[in-house]
Amino acid sequence: MQLSTTSKYAIKILGLMAQSKNKKYSSKTLSKELKIPYQYLAKIMTKLTKNNLLSSTKGKYGGFSISKSIRTIKIIDIIGVFEYI
């Protein structure tokens, strides 16, 4: 199976976020750090949030964080958001 660029980016995003699971990340920070175009990253983050892999908090101290235990998230859960399996 060949993964789409979107799925690969989503895996990279969650991989980075898993390193500091209690930290909140802004889309701007993730975009710069992972070198993913901001608008593209924002769409990925929205889909991951709608599928309950991420949670978002608005406001000055807001951002995105992983919404459940990292140990319960499987690669297939991430890929399933973006690919037809």
mmCIF file of the N, C-alpha and C atoms, coordinates in Angstrom:
data_MODEL
# 
_entry.id   MODEL 
# 
loop_
_atom_site.group_PDB 
_atom_site.id 
_atom_site.type_symbol 
_atom_site.label_atom_id 
_atom_site.label_alt_id 
_atom_site.label_comp_id 
_atom_site.label_asym_id 
_atom_site.label_entity_id 
_atom_site.label_seq_id 
_atom_site.pdbx_PDB_ins_code 
_atom_site.Cartn_x 
_atom_site.Cartn_y 
_atom_site.Cartn_z 
_atom_site.occupancy 
_atom_site.B_iso_or_equiv 
_atom_site.pdbx_formal_charge 
_atom_site.auth_seq_id 
_atom_site.auth_comp_id 
_atom_site.auth_asym_id 
_atom_site.auth_atom_id 
_atom_site.pdbx_PDB_model_num 
ATOM 1   N N  . MET A 1 1  ? 0.851   -1.185 0.000  1.00 0.00 ? 1  MET A N  1 
ATOM 2   C CA . MET A 1 1  ? 0.000   0.000  0.000  1.00 0.00 ? 1  MET A CA 1 
ATOM 3   C C  . MET A 1 1  ? 0.891   1.240  0.000  1.00 0.00 ? 1  MET A C  1 
ATOM 4   N N  . GLN A 1 2  ? 0.620   2.129  -0.913 1.00 0.00 ? 2  GLN A N  1 
ATOM 5   C CA . GLN A 1 2  ? 1.336   3.396  -0.998 1.00 0.00 ? 2  GLN A CA 1 
ATOM 6   C C  . GLN A 1 2  ? 0.552   4.451  -0.221 1.00 0.00 ? 2  GLN A C  1 
ATOM 7   N N  . LEU A 1 3  ? 1.193   5.074  0.752  1.00 0.00 ? 3  LEU A N  1 
ATOM 8   C CA . LEU A 1 3  ? 0.531   6.095  1.563  1.00 0.00 ? 3  LEU A CA 1 
ATOM 9   C C  . LEU A 1 3  ? 0.559   7.444  0.865  1.00 0.00 ? 3  LEU A C  1 
ATOM 10  N N  . SER A 1 4  ? -0.498  8.190  1.056  1.00 0.00 ? 4  SER A N  1 
ATOM 11  C CA . SER A 1 4  ? -0.557  9.549  0.519  1.00 0.00 ? 4  SER A CA 1 
ATOM 12  C C  . SER A 1 4  ? 0.357   10.463 1.330  1.00 0.00 ? 4  SER A C  1 
ATOM 13  N N  . THR A 1 5  ? 0.684   11.583 0.746  1.00 0.00 ? 5  THR A N  1 
ATOM 14  C CA . THR A 1 5  ? 1.492   12.589 1.441  1.00 0.00 ? 5  THR A CA 1 
ATOM 15  C C  . THR A 1 5  ? 0.774   13.044 2.708  1.00 0.00 ? 5  THR A C  1 
ATOM 16  N N  . THR A 1 6  ? -0.534  13.165 2.640  1.00 0.00 ? 6  THR A N  1 
ATOM 17  C CA . THR A 1 6  ? -1.313  13.600 3.797  1.00 0.00 ? 6  THR A CA 1 
ATOM 18  C C  . THR A 1 6  ? -1.162  12.625 4.959  1.00 0.00 ? 6  THR A C  1 
ATOM 19  N N  . SER A 1 7  ? -1.257  11.338 4.679  1.00 0.00 ? 7  SER A N  1 
ATOM 20  C CA . SER A 1 7  ? -1.089  10.325 5.733  1.00 0.00 ? 7  SER A CA 1 
ATOM 21  C C  . SER A 1 7  ? 0.318   10.369 6.317  1.00 0.00 ? 7  SER A C  1 
ATOM 22  N N  . LYS A 1 8  ? 1.304   10.528 5.471  1.00 0.00 ? 8  LYS A N  1 
ATOM 23  C CA . LYS A 1 8  ? 2.688   10.608 5.944  1.00 0.00 ? 8  LYS A CA 1 
ATOM 24  C C  . LYS A 1 8  ? 2.881   11.825 6.855  1.00 0.00 ? 8  LYS A C  1 
ATOM 25  N N  . TYR A 1 9  ? 2.314   12.961 6.457  1.00 0.00 ? 9  TYR A N  1 
ATOM 26  C CA . TYR A 1 9  ? 2.395   14.160 7.293  1.00 0.00 ? 9  TYR A CA 1 
ATOM 27  C C  . TYR A 1 9  ? 1.690   13.948 8.631  1.00 0.00 ? 9  TYR A C  1 
ATOM 28  N N  . ALA A 1 10 ? 0.519   13.316 8.606  1.00 0.00 ? 10 ALA A N  1 
ATOM 29  C CA . ALA A 1 10 ? -0.234  13.076 9.844  1.00 0.00 ? 10 ALA A CA 1 
ATOM 30  C C  . ALA A 1 10 ? 0.576   12.210 10.803 1.00 0.00 ? 10 ALA A C  1 
ATOM 31  N N  . ILE A 1 11 ? 1.252   11.208 10.284 1.00 0.00 ? 11 ILE A N  1 
ATOM 32  C CA . ILE A 1 11 ? 2.098   10.346 11.115 1.00 0.00 ? 11 ILE A CA 1 
ATOM 33  C C  . ILE A 1 11 ? 3.247   11.157 11.708 1.00 0.00 ? 11 ILE A C  1 
ATOM 34  N N  . LYS A 1 12 ? 3.849   12.029 10.893 1.00 0.00 ? 12 LYS A N  1 
ATOM 35  C CA . LYS A 1 12 ? 4.932   12.881 11.392 1.00 0.00 ? 12 LYS A CA 1 
ATOM 36  C C  . LYS A 1 12 ? 4.436   13.820 12.488 1.00 0.00 ? 12 LYS A C  1 
ATOM 37  N N  . ILE A 1 13 ? 3.257   14.384 12.286 1.00 0.00 ? 13 ILE A N  1 
ATOM 38  C CA . ILE A 1 13 ? 2.690   15.310 13.270 1.00 0.00 ? 13 ILE A CA 1 
ATOM 39  C C  . ILE A 1 13 ? 2.479   14.603 14.601 1.00 0.00 ? 13 ILE A C  1 
ATOM 40  N N  . LEU A 1 14 ? 1.798   13.472 14.570 1.00 0.00 ? 14 LEU A N  1 
ATOM 41  C CA . LEU A 1 14 ? 1.528   12.742 15.811 1.00 0.00 ? 14 LEU A CA 1 
ATOM 42  C C  . LEU A 1 14 ? 2.806   12.196 16.433 1.00 0.00 ? 14 LEU A C  1 
ATOM 43  N N  . GLY A 1 15 ? 3.768   11.816 15.607 1.00 0.00 ? 15 GLY A N  1 
ATOM 44  C CA . GLY A 1 15 ? 5.051   11.343 16.123 1.00 0.00 ? 15 GLY A CA 1 
ATOM 45  C C  . GLY A 1 15 ? 5.774   12.424 16.911 1.00 0.00 ? 15 GLY A C  1 
ATOM 46  N N  . LEU A 1 16 ? 5.777   13.634 16.374 1.00 0.00 ? 16 LEU A N  1 
ATOM 47  C CA . LEU A 1 16 ? 6.407   14.752 17.086 1.00 0.00 ? 16 LEU A CA 1 
ATOM 48  C C  . LEU A 1 16 ? 5.649   15.075 18.371 1.00 0.00 ? 16 LEU A C  1 
ATOM 49  N N  . MET A 1 17 ? 4.342   15.115 18.278 1.00 0.00 ? 17 MET A N  1 
ATOM 50  C CA . MET A 1 17 ? 3.527   15.455 19.438 1.00 0.00 ? 17 MET A CA 1 
ATOM 51  C C  . MET A 1 17 ? 3.639   14.390 20.536 1.00 0.00 ? 17 MET A C  1 
ATOM 52  N N  . ALA A 1 18 ? 3.863   13.158 20.158 1.00 0.00 ? 18 ALA A N  1 
ATOM 53  C CA . ALA A 1 18 ? 3.977   12.065 21.136 1.00 0.00 ? 18 ALA A CA 1 
ATOM 54  C C  . ALA A 1 18 ? 5.233   12.194 21.999 1.00 0.00 ? 18 ALA A C  1 
ATOM 55  N N  . GLN A 1 19 ? 6.214   12.930 21.524 1.00 0.00 ? 19 GLN A N  1 
ATOM 56  C CA . GLN A 1 19 ? 7.456   13.098 22.278 1.00 0.00 ? 19 GLN A CA 1 
ATOM 57  C C  . GLN A 1 19 ? 7.245   13.926 23.546 1.00 0.00 ? 19 GLN A C  1 
ATOM 58  N N  . SER A 1 20 ? 6.270   14.827 23.510 1.00 0.00 ? 20 SER A N  1 
ATOM 59  C CA . SER A 1 20 ? 5.933   15.648 24.683 1.00 0.00 ? 20 SER A CA 1 
ATOM 60  C C  . SER A 1 20 ? 4.416   15.655 24.807 1.00 0.00 ? 20 SER A C  1 
ATOM 61  N N  . LYS A 1 21 ? 3.881   14.566 25.318 1.00 0.00 ? 21 LYS A N  1 
ATOM 62  C CA . LYS A 1 21 ? 2.431   14.355 25.264 1.00 0.00 ? 21 LYS A CA 1 
ATOM 63  C C  . LYS A 1 21 ? 1.609   15.388 26.036 1.00 0.00 ? 21 LYS A C  1 
ATOM 64  N N  . ASN A 1 22 ? 2.173   16.056 27.019 1.00 0.00 ? 22 ASN A N  1 
ATOM 65  C CA . ASN A 1 22 ? 1.410   17.042 27.783 1.00 0.00 ? 22 ASN A CA 1 
ATOM 66  C C  . ASN A 1 22 ? 1.536   18.458 27.237 1.00 0.00 ? 22 ASN A C  1 
ATOM 67  N N  . LYS A 1 23 ? 2.335   18.626 26.212 1.00 0.00 ? 23 LYS A N  1 
ATOM 68  C CA . LYS A 1 23 ? 2.560   19.935 25.617 1.00 0.00 ? 23 LYS A CA 1 
ATOM 69  C C  . LYS A 1 23 ? 1.477   20.245 24.587 1.00 0.00 ? 23 LYS A C  1 
ATOM 70  N N  . LYS A 1 24 ? 1.134   21.537 24.459 1.00 0.00 ? 24 LYS A N  1 
ATOM 71  C CA . LYS A 1 24 ? 0.207   21.980 23.428 1.00 0.00 ? 24 LYS A CA 1 
ATOM 72  C C  . LYS A 1 24 ? 1.009   22.600 22.301 1.00 0.00 ? 24 LYS A C  1 
ATOM 73  N N  . TYR A 1 25 ? 0.653   22.258 21.094 1.00 0.00 ? 25 TYR A N  1 
ATOM 74  C CA . TYR A 1 25 ? 1.362   22.726 19.913 1.00 0.00 ? 25 TYR A CA 1 
ATOM 75  C C  . TYR A 1 25 ? 0.467   23.626 19.076 1.00 0.00 ? 25 TYR A C  1 
ATOM 76  N N  . SER A 1 26 ? 1.020   24.709 18.587 1.00 0.00 ? 26 SER A N  1 
ATOM 77  C CA . SER A 1 26 ? 0.273   25.560 17.654 1.00 0.00 ? 26 SER A CA 1 
ATOM 78  C C  . SER A 1 26 ? 0.524   25.041 16.237 1.00 0.00 ? 26 SER A C  1 
ATOM 79  N N  . SER A 1 27 ? -0.412  25.312 15.365 1.00 0.00 ? 27 SER A N  1 
ATOM 80  C CA . SER A 1 27 ? -0.249  24.906 13.968 1.00 0.00 ? 27 SER A CA 1 
ATOM 81  C C  . SER A 1 27 ? 0.976   25.570 13.357 1.00 0.00 ? 27 SER A C  1 
ATOM 82  N N  . LYS A 1 28 ? 1.194   26.813 13.728 1.00 0.00 ? 28 LYS A N  1 
ATOM 83  C CA . LYS A 1 28 ? 2.334   27.563 13.191 1.00 0.00 ? 28 LYS A CA 1 
ATOM 84  C C  . LYS A 1 28 ? 3.658   26.903 13.591 1.00 0.00 ? 28 LYS A C  1 
ATOM 85  N N  . THR A 1 29 ? 3.773   26.503 14.856 1.00 0.00 ? 29 THR A N  1 
ATOM 86  C CA . THR A 1 29 ? 4.983   25.849 15.343 1.00 0.00 ? 29 THR A CA 1 
ATOM 87  C C  . THR A 1 29 ? 5.209   24.522 14.626 1.00 0.00 ? 29 THR A C  1 
ATOM 88  N N  . LEU A 1 30 ? 4.160   23.723 14.521 1.00 0.00 ? 30 LEU A N  1 
ATOM 89  C CA . LEU A 1 30 ? 4.282   22.428 13.845 1.00 0.00 ? 30 LEU A CA 1 
ATOM 90  C C  . LEU A 1 30 ? 4.645   22.604 12.373 1.00 0.00 ? 30 LEU A C  1 
ATOM 91  N N  . SER A 1 31 ? 4.045   23.590 11.738 1.00 0.00 ? 31 SER A N  1 
ATOM 92  C CA . SER A 1 31 ? 4.327   23.859 10.330 1.00 0.00 ? 31 SER A CA 1 
ATOM 93  C C  . SER A 1 31 ? 5.800   24.173 10.108 1.00 0.00 ? 31 SER A C  1 
ATOM 94  N N  . LYS A 1 32 ? 6.346   25.026 10.958 1.00 0.00 ? 32 LYS A N  1 
ATOM 95  C CA . LYS A 1 32 ? 7.757   25.395 10.833 1.00 0.00 ? 32 LYS A CA 1 
ATOM 96  C C  . LYS A 1 32 ? 8.676   24.226 11.162 1.00 0.00 ? 32 LYS A C  1 
ATOM 97  N N  . GLU A 1 33 ? 8.371   23.525 12.249 1.00 0.00 ? 33 GLU A N  1 
ATOM 98  C CA . GLU A 1 33 ? 9.241   22.459 12.714 1.00 0.00 ? 33 GLU A CA 1 
ATOM 99  C C  . GLU A 1 33 ? 9.273   21.265 11.754 1.00 0.00 ? 33 GLU A C  1 
ATOM 100 N N  . LEU A 1 34 ? 8.121   20.942 11.170 1.00 0.00 ? 34 LEU A N  1 
ATOM 101 C CA . LEU A 1 34 ? 8.029   19.778 10.292 1.00 0.00 ? 34 LEU A CA 1 
ATOM 102 C C  . LEU A 1 34 ? 8.128   20.137 8.812  1.00 0.00 ? 34 LEU A C  1 
ATOM 103 N N  . LYS A 1 35 ? 8.211   21.447 8.530  1.00 0.00 ? 35 LYS A N  1 
ATOM 104 C CA . LYS A 1 35 ? 8.309   21.938 7.151  1.00 0.00 ? 35 LYS A CA 1 
ATOM 105 C C  . LYS A 1 35 ? 7.126   21.462 6.295  1.00 0.00 ? 35 LYS A C  1 
ATOM 106 N N  . ILE A 1 36 ? 5.928   21.628 6.867  1.00 0.00 ? 36 ILE A N  1 
ATOM 107 C CA . ILE A 1 36 ? 4.688   21.315 6.170  1.00 0.00 ? 36 ILE A CA 1 
ATOM 108 C C  . ILE A 1 36 ? 3.987   22.652 5.922  1.00 0.00 ? 36 ILE A C  1 
ATOM 109 N N  . PRO A 1 37 ? 3.527   22.912 4.692  1.00 0.00 ? 37 PRO A N  1 
ATOM 110 C CA . PRO A 1 37 ? 2.837   24.181 4.432  1.00 0.00 ? 37 PRO A CA 1 
ATOM 111 C C  . PRO A 1 37 ? 1.700   24.394 5.435  1.00 0.00 ? 37 PRO A C  1 
ATOM 112 N N  . TYR A 1 38 ? 1.607   25.617 5.951  1.00 0.00 ? 38 TYR A N  1 
ATOM 113 C CA . TYR A 1 38 ? 0.674   25.923 7.037  1.00 0.00 ? 38 TYR A CA 1 
ATOM 114 C C  . TYR A 1 38 ? -0.770  25.546 6.714  1.00 0.00 ? 38 TYR A C  1 
ATOM 115 N N  . GLN A 1 39 ? -1.266  25.950 5.556  1.00 0.00 ? 39 GLN A N  1 
ATOM 116 C CA . GLN A 1 39 ? -2.665  25.674 5.203  1.00 0.00 ? 39 GLN A CA 1 
ATOM 117 C C  . GLN A 1 39 ? -2.935  24.179 5.114  1.00 0.00 ? 39 GLN A C  1 
ATOM 118 N N  . TYR A 1 40 ? -1.976  23.440 4.577  1.00 0.00 ? 40 TYR A N  1 
ATOM 119 C CA . TYR A 1 40 ? -2.097  21.986 4.449  1.00 0.00 ? 40 TYR A CA 1 
ATOM 120 C C  . TYR A 1 40 ? -2.115  21.353 5.836  1.00 0.00 ? 40 TYR A C  1 
ATOM 121 N N  . LEU A 1 41 ? -1.215  21.788 6.692  1.00 0.00 ? 41 LEU A N  1 
ATOM 122 C CA . LEU A 1 41 ? -1.149  21.274 8.057  1.00 0.00 ? 41 LEU A CA 1 
ATOM 123 C C  . LEU A 1 41 ? -2.449  21.578 8.807  1.00 0.00 ? 41 LEU A C  1 
ATOM 124 N N  . ALA A 1 42 ? -2.995  22.760 8.639  1.00 0.00 ? 42 ALA A N  1 
ATOM 125 C CA . ALA A 1 42 ? -4.228  23.141 9.329  1.00 0.00 ? 42 ALA A CA 1 
ATOM 126 C C  . ALA A 1 42 ? -5.377  22.197 8.953  1.00 0.00 ? 42 ALA A C  1 
ATOM 127 N N  . LYS A 1 43 ? -5.462  21.812 7.692  1.00 0.00 ? 43 LYS A N  1 
ATOM 128 C CA . LYS A 1 43 ? -6.506  20.881 7.249  1.00 0.00 ? 43 LYS A CA 1 
ATOM 129 C C  . LYS A 1 43 ? -6.305  19.493 7.872  1.00 0.00 ? 43 LYS A C  1 
ATOM 130 N N  . ILE A 1 44 ? -5.062  19.058 7.949  1.00 0.00 ? 44 ILE A N  1 
ATOM 131 C CA . ILE A 1 44 ? -4.755  17.760 8.566  1.00 0.00 ? 44 ILE A CA 1 
ATOM 132 C C  . ILE A 1 44 ? -5.138  17.789 10.041 1.00 0.00 ? 44 ILE A C  1 
ATOM 133 N N  . MET A 1 45 ? -4.773  18.866 10.733 1.00 0.00 ? 45 MET A N  1 
ATOM 134 C CA . MET A 1 45 ? -5.078  18.995 12.157 1.00 0.00 ? 45 MET A CA 1 
ATOM 135 C C  . MET A 1 45 ? -6.583  18.981 12.401 1.00 0.00 ? 45 MET A C  1 
ATOM 136 N N  . THR A 1 46 ? -7.335  19.629 11.532 1.00 0.00 ? 46 THR A N  1 
ATOM 137 C CA . THR A 1 46 ? -8.792  19.646 11.662 1.00 0.00 ? 46 THR A CA 1 
ATOM 138 C C  . THR A 1 46 ? -9.359  18.234 11.550 1.00 0.00 ? 46 THR A C  1 
ATOM 139 N N  . LYS A 1 47 ? -8.876  17.481 10.565 1.00 0.00 ? 47 LYS A N  1 
ATOM 140 C CA . LYS A 1 47 ? -9.364  16.108 10.396 1.00 0.00 ? 47 LYS A CA 1 
ATOM 141 C C  . LYS A 1 47 ? -8.981  15.223 11.571 1.00 0.00 ? 47 LYS A C  1 
ATOM 142 N N  . LEU A 1 48 ? -7.768  15.372 12.069 1.00 0.00 ? 48 LEU A N  1 
ATOM 143 C CA . LEU A 1 48 ? -7.333  14.573 13.215 1.00 0.00 ? 48 LEU A CA 1 
ATOM 144 C C  . LEU A 1 48 ? -8.151  14.917 14.456 1.00 0.00 ? 48 LEU A C  1 
ATOM 145 N N  . THR A 1 49 ? -8.527  16.176 14.596 1.00 0.00 ? 49 THR A N  1 
ATOM 146 C CA . THR A 1 49 ? -9.344  16.601 15.725 1.00 0.00 ? 49 THR A CA 1 
ATOM 147 C C  . THR A 1 49 ? -10.769 16.053 15.599 1.00 0.00 ? 49 THR A C  1 
ATOM 148 N N  . LYS A 1 50 ? -11.331 16.136 14.409 1.00 0.00 ? 50 LYS A N  1 
ATOM 149 C CA . LYS A 1 50 ? -12.689 15.622 14.187 1.00 0.00 ? 50 LYS A CA 1 
ATOM 150 C C  . LYS A 1 50 ? -12.769 14.110 14.395 1.00 0.00 ? 50 LYS A C  1 
ATOM 151 N N  . ASN A 1 51 ? -11.652 13.428 14.221 1.00 0.00 ? 51 ASN A N  1 
ATOM 152 C CA . ASN A 1 51 ? -11.607 11.973 14.406 1.00 0.00 ? 51 ASN A CA 1 
ATOM 153 C C  . ASN A 1 51 ? -11.082 11.582 15.787 1.00 0.00 ? 51 ASN A C  1 
ATOM 154 N N  . ASN A 1 52 ? -11.068 12.546 16.690 1.00 0.00 ? 52 ASN A N  1 
ATOM 155 C CA . ASN A 1 52 ? -10.721 12.327 18.107 1.00 0.00 ? 52 ASN A CA 1 
ATOM 156 C C  . ASN A 1 52 ? -9.307  11.805 18.361 1.00 0.00 ? 52 ASN A C  1 
ATOM 157 N N  . LEU A 1 53 ? -8.387  12.084 17.457 1.00 0.00 ? 53 LEU A N  1 
ATOM 158 C CA . LEU A 1 53 ? -6.985  11.749 17.713 1.00 0.00 ? 53 LEU A CA 1 
ATOM 159 C C  . LEU A 1 53 ? -6.282  12.919 18.387 1.00 0.00 ? 53 LEU A C  1 
ATOM 160 N N  . LEU A 1 54 ? -6.773  14.128 18.112 1.00 0.00 ? 54 LEU A N  1 
ATOM 161 C CA . LEU A 1 54 ? -6.241  15.334 18.742 1.00 0.00 ? 54 LEU A CA 1 
ATOM 162 C C  . LEU A 1 54 ? -7.376  16.089 19.399 1.00 0.00 ? 54 LEU A C  1 
ATOM 163 N N  . SER A 1 55 ? -7.020  16.929 20.348 1.00 0.00 ? 55 SER A N  1 
ATOM 164 C CA . SER A 1 55 ? -7.995  17.871 20.902 1.00 0.00 ? 55 SER A CA 1 
ATOM 165 C C  . SER A 1 55 ? -7.401  19.265 20.737 1.00 0.00 ? 55 SER A C  1 
ATOM 166 N N  . SER A 1 56 ? -8.280  20.239 20.624 1.00 0.00 ? 56 SER A N  1 
ATOM 167 C CA . SER A 1 56 ? -7.796  21.607 20.449 1.00 0.00 ? 56 SER A CA 1 
ATOM 168 C C  . SER A 1 56 ? -8.387  22.496 21.535 1.00 0.00 ? 56 SER A C  1 
ATOM 169 N N  . THR A 1 57 ? -7.576  23.456 21.931 1.00 0.00 ? 57 THR A N  1 
ATOM 170 C CA . THR A 1 57 ? -7.978  24.446 22.925 1.00 0.00 ? 57 THR A CA 1 
ATOM 171 C C  . THR A 1 57 ? -7.724  25.817 22.327 1.00 0.00 ? 57 THR A C  1 
ATOM 172 N N  . LYS A 1 58 ? -8.725  26.665 22.374 1.00 0.00 ? 58 LYS A N  1 
ATOM 173 C CA . LYS A 1 58 ? -8.572  28.018 21.835 1.00 0.00 ? 58 LYS A CA 1 
ATOM 174 C C  . LYS A 1 58 ? -8.033  28.951 22.912 1.00 0.00 ? 58 LYS A C  1 
ATOM 175 N N  . GLY A 1 59 ? -7.494  30.059 22.463 1.00 0.00 ? 59 GLY A N  1 
ATOM 176 C CA . GLY A 1 59 ? -7.048  31.084 23.393 1.00 0.00 ? 59 GLY A CA 1 
ATOM 177 C C  . GLY A 1 59 ? -5.545  31.244 23.438 1.00 0.00 ? 59 GLY A C  1 
ATOM 178 N N  . LYS A 1 60 ? -5.116  32.168 24.274 1.00 0.00 ? 60 LYS A N  1 
ATOM 179 C CA . LYS A 1 60 ? -3.704  32.518 24.390 1.00 0.00 ? 60 LYS A CA 1 
ATOM 180 C C  . LYS A 1 60 ? -2.831  31.313 24.725 1.00 0.00 ? 60 LYS A C  1 
ATOM 181 N N  . TYR A 1 61 ? -3.300  30.446 25.601 1.00 0.00 ? 61 TYR A N  1 
ATOM 182 C CA . TYR A 1 61 ? -2.523  29.275 26.011 1.00 0.00 ? 61 TYR A CA 1 
ATOM 183 C C  . TYR A 1 61 ? -3.056  27.998 25.365 1.00 0.00 ? 61 TYR A C  1 
ATOM 184 N N  . GLY A 1 62 ? -3.752  28.157 24.262 1.00 0.00 ? 62 GLY A N  1 
ATOM 185 C CA . GLY A 1 62 ? -4.352  27.022 23.569 1.00 0.00 ? 62 GLY A CA 1 
ATOM 186 C C  . GLY A 1 62 ? -3.381  26.335 22.630 1.00 0.00 ? 62 GLY A C  1 
ATOM 187 N N  . GLY A 1 63 ? -3.912  25.413 21.889 1.00 0.00 ? 63 GLY A N  1 
ATOM 188 C CA . GLY A 1 63 ? -3.138  24.658 20.929 1.00 0.00 ? 63 GLY A CA 1 
ATOM 189 C C  . GLY A 1 63 ? -3.715  23.266 20.770 1.00 0.00 ? 63 GLY A C  1 
ATOM 190 N N  . PHE A 1 64 ? -2.961  22.414 20.127 1.00 0.00 ? 64 PHE A N  1 
ATOM 191 C CA . PHE A 1 64 ? -3.382  21.041 19.893 1.00 0.00 ? 64 PHE A CA 1 
ATOM 192 C C  . PHE A 1 64 ? -2.606  20.100 20.802 1.00 0.00 ? 64 PHE A C  1 
ATOM 193 N N  . SER A 1 65 ? -3.284  19.054 21.246 1.00 0.00 ? 65 SER A N  1 
ATOM 194 C CA . SER A 1 65 ? -2.631  18.005 22.031 1.00 0.00 ? 65 SER A CA 1 
ATOM 195 C C  . SER A 1 65 ? -3.257  16.668 21.652 1.00 0.00 ? 65 SER A C  1 
ATOM 196 N N  . ILE A 1 66 ? -2.550  15.600 21.950 1.00 0.00 ? 66 ILE A N  1 
ATOM 197 C CA . ILE A 1 66 ? -3.076  14.264 21.674 1.00 0.00 ? 66 ILE A CA 1 
ATOM 198 C C  . ILE A 1 66 ? -4.216  14.005 22.656 1.00 0.00 ? 66 ILE A C  1 
ATOM 199 N N  . SER A 1 67 ? -5.332  13.526 22.132 1.00 0.00 ? 67 SER A N  1 
ATOM 200 C CA . SER A 1 67 ? -6.542  13.451 22.949 1.00 0.00 ? 67 SER A CA 1 
ATOM 201 C C  . SER A 1 67 ? -6.682  12.180 23.780 1.00 0.00 ? 67 SER A C  1 
ATOM 202 N N  . LYS A 1 68 ? -5.894  11.163 23.482 1.00 0.00 ? 68 LYS A N  1 
ATOM 203 C CA . LYS A 1 68 ? -5.981  9.935  24.265 1.00 0.00 ? 68 LYS A CA 1 
ATOM 204 C C  . LYS A 1 68 ? -4.597  9.363  24.490 1.00 0.00 ? 68 LYS A C  1 
ATOM 205 N N  . SER A 1 69 ? -4.534  8.282  25.217 1.00 0.00 ? 69 SER A N  1 
ATOM 206 C CA . SER A 1 69 ? -3.251  7.678  25.518 1.00 0.00 ? 69 SER A CA 1 
ATOM 207 C C  . SER A 1 69 ? -2.505  7.321  24.230 1.00 0.00 ? 69 SER A C  1 
ATOM 208 N N  . ILE A 1 70 ? -1.256  7.685  24.187 1.00 0.00 ? 70 ILE A N  1 
ATOM 209 C CA . ILE A 1 70 ? -0.437  7.414  23.009 1.00 0.00 ? 70 ILE A CA 1 
ATOM 210 C C  . ILE A 1 70 ? -0.381  5.915  22.718 1.00 0.00 ? 70 ILE A C  1 
ATOM 211 N N  . ARG A 1 71 ? -0.381  5.114  23.743 1.00 0.00 ? 71 ARG A N  1 
ATOM 212 C CA . ARG A 1 71 ? -0.299  3.657  23.584 1.00 0.00 ? 71 ARG A CA 1 
ATOM 213 C C  . ARG A 1 71 ? -1.522  3.063  22.888 1.00 0.00 ? 71 ARG A C  1 
ATOM 214 N N  . THR A 1 72 ? -2.637  3.782  22.907 1.00 0.00 ? 72 THR A N  1 
ATOM 215 C CA . THR A 1 72 ? -3.850  3.248  22.279 1.00 0.00 ? 72 THR A CA 1 
ATOM 216 C C  . THR A 1 72 ? -3.998  3.657  20.820 1.00 0.00 ? 72 THR A C  1 
ATOM 217 N N  . ILE A 1 73 ? -3.182  4.575  20.366 1.00 0.00 ? 73 ILE A N  1 
ATOM 218 C CA . ILE A 1 73 ? -3.261  5.030  18.978 1.00 0.00 ? 73 ILE A CA 1 
ATOM 219 C C  . ILE A 1 73 ? -2.382  4.135  18.109 1.00 0.00 ? 73 ILE A C  1 
ATOM 220 N N  . LYS A 1 74 ? -3.002  3.569  17.094 1.00 0.00 ? 74 LYS A N  1 
ATOM 221 C CA . LYS A 1 74 ? -2.284  2.698  16.162 1.00 0.00 ? 74 LYS A CA 1 
ATOM 222 C C  . LYS A 1 74 ? -2.111  3.431  14.826 1.00 0.00 ? 74 LYS A C  1 
ATOM 223 N N  . ILE A 1 75 ? -1.112  3.038  14.084 1.00 0.00 ? 75 ILE A N  1 
ATOM 224 C CA . ILE A 1 75 ? -0.864  3.651  12.769 1.00 0.00 ? 75 ILE A CA 1 
ATOM 225 C C  . ILE A 1 75 ? -2.116  3.547  11.900 1.00 0.00 ? 75 ILE A C  1 
ATOM 226 N N  . ILE A 1 76 ? -2.796  2.423  11.960 1.00 0.00 ? 76 ILE A N  1 
ATOM 227 C CA . ILE A 1 76 ? -3.998  2.237  11.142 1.00 0.00 ? 76 ILE A CA 1 
ATOM 228 C C  . ILE A 1 76 ? -5.081  3.255  11.501 1.00 0.00 ? 76 ILE A C  1 
ATOM 229 N N  . ASP A 1 77 ? -5.120  3.702  12.760 1.00 0.00 ? 77 ASP A N  1 
ATOM 230 C CA . ASP A 1 77 ? -6.079  4.736  13.171 1.00 0.00 ? 77 ASP A CA 1 
ATOM 231 C C  . ASP A 1 77 ? -5.787  6.051  12.456 1.00 0.00 ? 77 ASP A C  1 
ATOM 232 N N  . ILE A 1 78 ? -4.516  6.367  12.325 1.00 0.00 ? 78 ILE A N  1 
ATOM 233 C CA . ILE A 1 78 ? -4.104  7.608  11.655 1.00 0.00 ? 78 ILE A CA 1 
ATOM 234 C C  . ILE A 1 78 ? -4.363  7.508  10.161 1.00 0.00 ? 78 ILE A C  1 
ATOM 235 N N  . ILE A 1 79 ? -3.903  6.411  9.560  1.00 0.00 ? 79 ILE A N  1 
ATOM 236 C CA . ILE A 1 79 ? -4.050  6.219  8.118  1.00 0.00 ? 79 ILE A CA 1 
ATOM 237 C C  . ILE A 1 79 ? -5.532  6.159  7.742  1.00 0.00 ? 79 ILE A C  1 
ATOM 238 N N  . GLY A 1 80 ? -6.339  5.537  8.585  1.00 0.00 ? 80 GLY A N  1 
ATOM 239 C CA . GLY A 1 80 ? -7.770  5.393  8.299  1.00 0.00 ? 80 GLY A CA 1 
ATOM 240 C C  . GLY A 1 80 ? -8.502  6.723  8.164  1.00 0.00 ? 80 GLY A C  1 
ATOM 241 N N  . VAL A 1 81 ? -7.969  7.761  8.737  1.00 0.00 ? 81 VAL A N  1 
ATOM 242 C CA . VAL A 1 81 ? -8.578  9.089  8.628  1.00 0.00 ? 81 VAL A CA 1 
ATOM 243 C C  . VAL A 1 81 ? -8.440  9.622  7.202  1.00 0.00 ? 81 VAL A C  1 
ATOM 244 N N  . PHE A 1 82 ? -7.355  9.271  6.519  1.00 0.00 ? 82 PHE A N  1 
ATOM 245 C CA . PHE A 1 82 ? -7.031  9.870  5.229  1.00 0.00 ? 82 PHE A CA 1 
ATOM 246 C C  . PHE A 1 82 ? -7.079  8.922  4.032  1.00 0.00 ? 82 PHE A C  1 
ATOM 247 N N  . GLU A 1 83 ? -7.040  7.635  4.290  1.00 0.00 ? 83 GLU A N  1 
ATOM 248 C CA . GLU A 1 83 ? -7.011  6.650  3.204  1.00 0.00 ? 83 GLU A CA 1 
ATOM 249 C C  . GLU A 1 83 ? -8.284  5.807  3.215  1.00 0.00 ? 83 GLU A C  1 
ATOM 250 N N  . TYR A 1 84 ? -8.655  5.314  2.075  1.00 0.00 ? 84 TYR A N  1 
ATOM 251 C CA . TYR A 1 84 ? -9.765  4.355  1.984  1.00 0.00 ? 84 TYR A CA 1 
ATOM 252 C C  . TYR A 1 84 ? -9.182  2.964  2.131  1.00 0.00 ? 84 TYR A C  1 
ATOM 253 N N  . ILE A 1 85 ? -9.472  2.356  3.268  1.00 0.00 ? 85 ILE A N  1 
ATOM 254 C CA . ILE A 1 85 ? -8.885  1.032  3.549  1.00 0.00 ? 85 ILE A CA 1 
ATOM 255 C C  . ILE A 1 85 ? -9.922  -0.054 3.327  1.00 0.00 ? 85 ILE A C  1 
# 
